[in-house]
Amino acid sequence: MPNTASAPVCYGIVGTGMIARFHAQAIAAVPDAKLTVVYDMVPERAQAFAKEHGVAFESDFDAFLARTDVDAVTVTTPSGARVEVAVPAARAGKHVLCEKPIEVTPARADRIINACVLNGVVLGCVFQARTWTNVKRIKAAVDAGRFGKLVMANVQLPWYRSQEYYNSAGWRGTWRLDGGGALMNQSIHIIDLLVHFCGRPAAASAFTDVLSHTDIQVEDTAAAAVRFENGCLATISATTACNPGFTRRLELCGENGSVVLINDRLERWSFMDQTEEDDQILAEGQQGEEELRGGAGDPKAISFEGHRRQIMDLTAAIIEGRDPIICGTEGRRAVELICGIYESARSHRPYLFPEDDGPLARVAPPTLL
């Protein structure tokens, strides 16, 4: 389908829960974007959200998709209900932005990816940490070969979520709609950075458990070891039972250099071929970007700045007819790794990841964990 969108790109939001407000704020802050309408399966919730943001609402999903003032749909439903929104939206010719995770299994993610490819619409996935300046610096150093051979990476997410958080919505803490716990919901951003830097995983071995919360199906604590195709070994430790919650941490080590990223702030930037520019990068990177922080103890304590950057990029991608910075296949990668970790924890055996055959080879019936 040829791209016919022009500024402003008109957005509709499906799902009016907590994260939808960040999307609405982000759209409002992008000059070439405009929020026109929202839909929620609970009409009263959609109506209240629409009134708050001064837009229209629809109580019928087909009517929402039929609107001519919707160029793109942002999907902010529970994680395991996104394929049922994104696929019909793509078939209706709407561009799609999925909140993280794109879906809760690789097979369900593939259905979204394939639908967008086959219908010629742009697909983006929210991983706003990739917009951080320090993340871009690390990725550029990886791509330039400054680390040499990557040998080790460590990811830690010692966060806290209260029992009230899990009780606040019936889908939270369920396999079907949350897709997982401390890994799939909270750690997925930093796990996305891990695959962003290290590439495709080859094998994973893991333990998961529920050590603090009650009446949830998914893990609140996990520990995993991963081998990547490039040989790099990594550890992942994550929990939502660490009261009151501390900042996430990523260490990336190579034979020629190492970096440490604490949330959005550089703690270490050290290379064998150190230059004056590296000293400046470390000095600037230690400051981080204050507006991008939060979330360790309260999921509402984040800024919409990262979402604004992604909405701005997606809007430009739609107008220019290009891929966004984080396309669907990129959004799928963290889901694949996390699901492999879950399979290892369930089977008590290492999980070996299949070879990647490309998005159009992935069409399969939906599967649920």
VEXDREN-2710 file (C-alpha; in Angstrom, 1 decimal):
% VEXDREN-2710
k/r/px/py/pz
1/MET/0.0/0.0/0.0
2/PRO/1.6/3.3/-1.0
3/ASN/2.0/5.9/1.8
4/THR/-0.5/8.7/1.4
5/ALA/-0.2/10.3/4.9
6/SER/0.7/13.9/5.3
7/ALA/1.1/16.2/8.4
8/PRO/-0.6/16.1/10.7
9/VAL/-0.7/12.3/11.2
10/CYS/-3.9/11.5/13.0
11/TYR/-3.7/9.0/15.8
12/GLY/-6.3/6.8/17.5
13/ILE/-5.5/5.0/20.8
14/VAL/-6.9/1.6/21.6
15/GLY/-7.0/0.9/25.3
16/THR/-7.3/3.7/27.8
17/GLY/-5.4/2.4/30.9
18/MET/-2.5/3.9/32.6
19/ILE/0.1/3.8/29.8
20/ALA/-2.4/5.4/27.3
21/ARG/-2.0/8.7/29.1
22/PHE/1.7/8.7/28.2
23/HIS/0.8/8.1/24.6
24/ALA/-1.7/10.9/24.6
25/GLN/0.7/13.4/26.2
26/ALA/3.4/12.3/23.7
27/ILE/1.2/12.8/20.7
28/ALA/0.2/16.2/21.9
29/ALA/3.8/17.2/22.1
30/VAL/4.7/16.3/18.5
31/PRO/3.9/19.1/16.0
32/ASP/3.0/16.8/13.1
33/ALA/0.9/14.5/15.2
34/LYS/-2.7/14.8/16.4
35/LEU/-4.8/12.6/18.6
36/THR/-8.3/12.4/17.2
37/VAL/-10.2/9.5/18.8
38/VAL/-9.9/6.7/21.4
39/TYR/-11.5/3.3/21.9
40/ASP/-11.8/1.0/24.8
41/MET/-13.9/-2.2/25.3
42/VAL/-15.4/-0.4/28.3
43/PRO/-17.2/2.6/26.8
44/GLU/-17.4/4.6/30.0
45/ARG/-13.6/4.4/30.3
46/ALA/-13.1/5.6/26.7
47/GLN/-15.6/8.4/27.2
48/ALA/-13.9/9.6/30.3
49/PHE/-10.4/9.5/28.7
50/ALA/-11.7/11.3/25.6
51/LYS/-13.2/14.0/27.7
52/GLU/-10.0/14.4/29.6
53/HIS/-8.0/14.9/26.4
54/GLY/-10.6/16.7/24.3
55/VAL/-11.0/14.1/21.6
56/ALA/-13.7/11.8/20.2
57/PHE/-14.4/8.3/21.4
58/GLU/-15.9/5.2/19.8
59/SER/-17.6/2.3/21.6
60/ASP/-17.4/0.1/18.6
61/PHE/-14.0/-1.2/17.3
62/ASP/-15.1/-1.5/13.7
63/ALA/-16.4/2.0/13.7
64/PHE/-13.1/3.2/15.2
65/LEU/-11.2/1.5/12.4
66/ALA/-13.6/2.9/9.7
67/ARG/-12.8/6.5/10.7
68/THR/-11.1/8.5/8.0
69/ASP/-9.4/10.7/10.7
70/VAL/-7.3/7.9/11.9
71/ASP/-4.0/7.3/10.1
72/ALA/-2.2/5.4/12.9
73/VAL/-3.3/3.3/15.9
74/THR/-1.4/3.1/19.1
75/VAL/-2.1/-0.2/20.9
76/THR/-2.1/0.2/24.7
77/THR/-4.2/-2.8/25.6
78/PRO/-3.0/-5.5/28.0
79/SER/0.1/-7.1/26.5
80/GLY/-1.6/-10.4/25.5
81/ALA/-4.5/-8.6/23.7
82/ARG/-2.5/-6.7/21.1
83/VAL/-2.7/-9.1/18.1
84/GLU/-6.5/-8.8/18.2
85/VAL/-6.1/-5.0/17.7
86/ALA/-3.0/-4.6/15.6
87/VAL/-3.9/-7.2/12.9
88/PRO/-7.4/-5.7/12.1
89/ALA/-5.8/-2.2/12.2
90/ALA/-3.2/-3.2/9.6
91/ARG/-5.9/-4.8/7.4
92/ALA/-7.8/-1.5/7.6
93/GLY/-4.7/0.3/6.3
94/LYS/-3.8/1.9/9.6
95/HIS/-0.2/2.3/10.7
96/VAL/0.5/0.6/14.1
97/LEU/2.5/1.4/17.2
98/CYS/2.5/-1.3/19.9
99/GLU/3.4/-0.5/23.5
100/LYS/6.0/-2.9/24.9
101/PRO/5.9/-5.9/24.6
102/ILE/4.7/-6.1/21.0
103/GLU/2.9/-9.3/22.2
104/VAL/3.5/-12.1/24.7
105/THR/4.9/-14.8/22.4
106/PRO/7.0/-14.7/19.3
107/ALA/4.2/-16.4/17.3
108/ARG/1.7/-13.7/18.3
109/ALA/4.3/-11.0/17.5
110/ASP/4.8/-12.6/14.1
111/ARG/1.1/-12.3/13.3
112/ILE/1.3/-8.5/13.8
113/ILE/4.6/-8.2/11.9
114/ASN/3.2/-10.2/9.0
115/ALA/-0.1/-8.3/8.9
116/CYS/1.7/-5.0/8.7
117/VAL/4.2/-6.2/6.0
118/LEU/1.4/-7.7/3.9
119/ASN/-0.8/-4.6/4.1
120/GLY/2.0/-2.1/3.6
121/VAL/1.7/-0.2/6.8
122/VAL/4.4/1.1/9.2
123/LEU/4.8/-0.9/12.4
124/GLY/6.7/0.5/15.5
125/CYS/7.2/-0.9/19.0
126/VAL/7.8/1.2/22.1
127/PHE/11.2/0.7/23.6
128/GLN/12.0/4.3/24.6
129/ALA/15.3/3.4/26.3
130/ARG/16.8/3.1/22.9
131/THR/16.2/6.9/22.4
132/TRP/18.5/7.7/25.4
133/THR/21.7/9.5/24.3
134/ASN/23.9/7.2/26.3
135/VAL/22.3/4.1/24.7
136/LYS/23.0/5.6/21.3
137/ARG/26.6/6.1/22.3
138/ILE/27.1/2.5/23.4
139/LYS/25.4/1.2/20.3
140/ALA/27.7/3.3/18.1
141/ALA/30.7/2.0/20.0
142/VAL/29.6/-1.6/19.5
143/ASP/29.0/-1.1/15.8
144/ALA/32.4/0.6/15.4
145/GLY/34.1/-2.4/17.0
146/ARG/35.5/-0.4/19.9
147/PHE/34.8/-3.2/22.4
148/GLY/36.5/-5.8/20.3
149/LYS/35.0/-9.2/20.9
150/LEU/32.1/-8.8/23.4
151/VAL/32.7/-11.3/26.2
152/MET/30.3/-10.5/29.0
153/ALA/27.1/-8.6/29.8
154/ASN/25.2/-8.3/33.1
155/VAL/21.7/-6.9/33.5
156/GLN/20.1/-6.2/36.9
157/LEU/16.6/-4.9/37.6
158/PRO/15.9/-4.8/41.4
159/TRP/12.5/-3.2/41.3
160/TYR/9.4/-3.2/43.5
161/ARG/5.7/-3.6/42.7
162/SER/3.2/-3.9/45.6
163/GLN/0.6/-6.5/45.8
164/GLU/-1.9/-3.7/45.2
165/TYR/-0.3/-3.1/41.8
166/TYR/-1.0/-6.7/40.8
167/ASN/-4.5/-6.5/42.3
168/SER/-5.3/-3.3/40.4
169/ALA/-6.3/-5.0/37.2
170/GLY/-7.5/-8.5/36.5
171/TRP/-4.9/-9.0/33.7
172/ARG/-1.9/-8.2/35.7
173/GLY/0.2/-11.2/36.8
174/THR/-1.5/-13.6/34.4
175/TRP/0.3/-15.6/31.7
176/ARG/-2.5/-15.0/29.1
177/LEU/-2.6/-11.2/29.2
178/ASP/0.6/-10.1/31.1
179/GLY/2.7/-12.7/29.4
180/GLY/5.0/-12.9/32.4
181/GLY/6.1/-10.9/35.4
182/ALA/9.4/-9.3/36.3
183/LEU/11.0/-10.2/33.0
184/MET/8.2/-9.7/30.5
185/ASN/6.6/-6.6/32.0
186/GLN/9.3/-4.7/33.9
187/SER/12.7/-5.9/32.7
188/ILE/11.8/-6.0/29.0
189/HIS/13.3/-2.6/28.3
190/ILE/16.7/-3.4/29.6
191/ILE/16.6/-6.9/28.1
192/ASP/15.8/-5.1/24.8
193/LEU/19.0/-3.1/25.3
194/LEU/20.9/-6.4/25.9
195/VAL/19.8/-7.8/22.5
196/HIS/20.3/-4.4/20.9
197/PHE/24.0/-4.5/21.9
198/CYS/24.7/-8.3/21.8
199/GLY/22.6/-9.6/18.9
200/ARG/20.6/-12.8/18.8
201/PRO/20.7/-15.3/21.7
202/ALA/21.8/-18.9/21.1
203/ALA/20.9/-20.5/24.4
204/ALA/19.5/-19.6/27.8
205/SER/19.3/-21.4/31.2
206/ALA/17.2/-19.9/34.0
207/PHE/15.3/-20.1/37.3
208/THR/12.1/-18.2/38.0
209/ASP/9.9/-18.1/41.1
210/VAL/7.2/-16.2/43.0
211/LEU/9.0/-15.3/46.3
212/SER/7.0/-12.4/47.6
213/HIS/3.6/-11.8/46.0
214/THR/0.4/-13.8/46.2
215/ASP/-2.3/-14.7/43.7
216/ILE/-0.2/-14.1/40.6
217/GLN/0.6/-16.7/38.0
218/VAL/3.9/-15.2/36.8
219/GLU/7.3/-14.7/38.3
220/ASP/8.3/-11.9/40.6
221/THR/12.0/-13.0/40.6
222/ALA/14.2/-14.5/37.9
223/ALA/17.8/-15.3/37.2
224/ALA/19.1/-16.4/33.8
225/ALA/22.3/-17.1/32.0
226/VAL/22.4/-16.4/28.2
227/ARG/24.9/-17.3/25.5
228/PHE/24.6/-15.1/22.4
229/GLU/25.5/-16.2/18.8
230/ASN/28.6/-14.0/18.9
231/GLY/29.8/-15.9/21.9
232/CYS/29.1/-13.3/24.5
233/LEU/27.9/-14.6/27.9
234/ALA/25.3/-12.7/29.9
235/THR/23.4/-12.8/33.2
236/ILE/20.0/-11.4/33.8
237/SER/18.6/-10.9/37.4
238/ALA/15.2/-9.3/37.8
239/THR/12.6/-8.9/40.6
240/THR/9.6/-6.9/41.5
241/ALA/10.0/-7.9/45.2
242/CYS/13.0/-5.6/46.1
243/ASN/11.4/-3.0/48.3
244/PRO/11.6/0.0/47.8
245/GLY/13.1/-0.5/44.3
246/PHE/16.5/0.5/42.9
247/THR/17.7/1.7/39.5
248/ARG/18.4/-0.8/36.8
249/ARG/21.9/-1.6/35.7
250/LEU/23.6/-2.9/32.5
251/GLU/27.3/-3.8/32.2
252/LEU/28.8/-4.5/28.8
253/CYS/32.3/-5.8/28.6
254/GLY/34.6/-6.6/25.7
255/GLU/38.3/-7.5/25.2
256/ASN/39.0/-3.8/24.4
257/GLY/36.6/-1.9/26.5
258/SER/33.7/-1.8/29.0
259/VAL/30.8/0.4/29.9
260/VAL/28.3/0.5/32.8
261/LEU/24.9/2.1/32.3
262/ILE/22.8/2.8/35.4
263/ASN/19.3/3.6/34.2
264/ASP/20.1/6.3/31.7
265/ARG/23.5/7.4/33.2
266/LEU/27.0/6.3/32.3
267/GLU/29.0/5.1/35.3
268/ARG/31.9/3.7/33.3
269/TRP/33.1/4.4/29.7
270/SER/36.6/2.9/29.3
271/PHE/38.4/1.7/26.2
272/MET/42.0/0.7/25.4
273/ASP/42.2/3.4/22.7
274/GLN/40.8/6.0/25.1
275/THR/40.7/9.6/23.6
276/GLU/39.9/13.0/24.9
277/GLU/36.5/12.6/23.3
278/ASP/35.9/9.6/25.5
279/ASP/36.6/11.7/28.6
280/GLN/34.0/14.2/27.4
281/ILE/31.5/11.5/26.7
282/LEU/31.9/10.1/30.2
283/ALA/31.6/13.5/31.8
284/GLU/28.4/14.3/29.9
285/GLY/27.1/10.7/30.2
286/GLN/27.4/10.7/34.0
287/GLN/24.7/13.4/34.0
288/GLY/22.2/11.3/32.1
289/GLU/18.8/12.7/31.1
290/GLU/16.7/13.5/34.2
291/GLU/13.4/13.6/32.3
292/LEU/13.8/9.9/31.3
293/ARG/14.1/8.4/34.8
294/GLY/11.7/6.7/37.2
295/GLY/9.7/3.5/37.5
296/ALA/11.8/1.5/40.0
297/GLY/9.1/1.6/42.7
298/ASP/6.1/3.2/40.9
299/PRO/5.1/2.5/37.3
300/LYS/3.5/5.9/37.0
301/ALA/6.7/7.7/38.0
302/ILE/8.1/8.0/34.5
303/SER/8.1/10.8/32.0
304/PHE/6.4/10.7/28.6
305/GLU/9.6/12.1/27.0
306/GLY/10.7/8.7/25.7
307/HIS/7.3/8.1/24.2
308/ARG/7.4/11.6/22.6
309/ARG/10.7/10.8/20.9
310/GLN/9.2/7.6/19.5
311/ILE/5.9/9.2/18.4
312/MET/8.0/11.9/16.7
313/ASP/10.0/9.3/14.9
314/LEU/7.0/7.2/13.9
315/THR/5.2/10.2/12.6
316/ALA/8.2/11.1/10.4
317/ALA/8.4/7.5/9.3
318/ILE/4.8/7.5/8.2
319/ILE/5.2/10.8/6.3
320/GLU/8.5/9.7/4.7
321/GLY/7.4/6.1/4.0
322/ARG/10.3/4.5/5.9
323/ASP/10.8/2.2/8.9
324/PRO/10.7/3.7/12.4
325/ILE/13.8/3.4/14.6
326/ILE/12.3/0.4/16.4
327/CYS/10.3/-1.7/13.9
328/GLY/8.2/-4.8/14.7
329/THR/11.1/-7.3/14.1
330/GLU/13.2/-5.3/16.6
331/GLY/10.4/-5.3/19.1
332/ARG/10.1/-9.1/18.8
333/ARG/13.7/-9.8/19.8
334/ALA/13.3/-9.2/23.5
335/VAL/10.1/-11.2/23.6
336/GLU/11.9/-14.2/22.0
337/LEU/14.7/-14.1/24.6
338/ILE/12.3/-13.8/27.5
339/CYS/10.1/-16.7/26.3
340/GLY/13.2/-18.8/25.9
341/ILE/14.1/-18.0/29.5
342/TYR/10.6/-19.0/30.6
343/GLU/10.9/-22.3/28.7
344/SER/14.2/-23.1/30.3
345/ALA/12.8/-22.4/33.8
346/ARG/9.8/-24.6/33.1
347/SER/11.7/-27.5/31.6
348/HIS/14.8/-27.3/33.9
349/ARG/16.9/-27.5/30.8
350/PRO/18.8/-25.0/28.7
351/TYR/16.7/-23.6/25.9
352/LEU/18.2/-23.5/22.4
353/PHE/16.9/-20.7/20.2
354/PRO/15.9/-21.5/16.6
355/GLU/17.5/-19.9/13.6
356/ASP/15.8/-16.7/12.4
357/ASP/14.1/-17.2/9.0
358/GLY/12.6/-13.7/8.6
359/PRO/9.2/-12.3/9.4
360/LEU/7.2/-13.7/6.5
361/ALA/8.3/-17.3/7.3
362/ARG/6.9/-17.0/10.8
363/VAL/3.2/-17.2/10.3
364/ALA/1.8/-19.7/12.8
365/PRO/-1.3/-20.2/14.9
366/PRO/-1.3/-18.1/18.1
367/THR/0.2/-19.8/21.2
368/LEU/-0.1/-18.8/24.8
369/LEU/2.3/-19.5/27.6
END
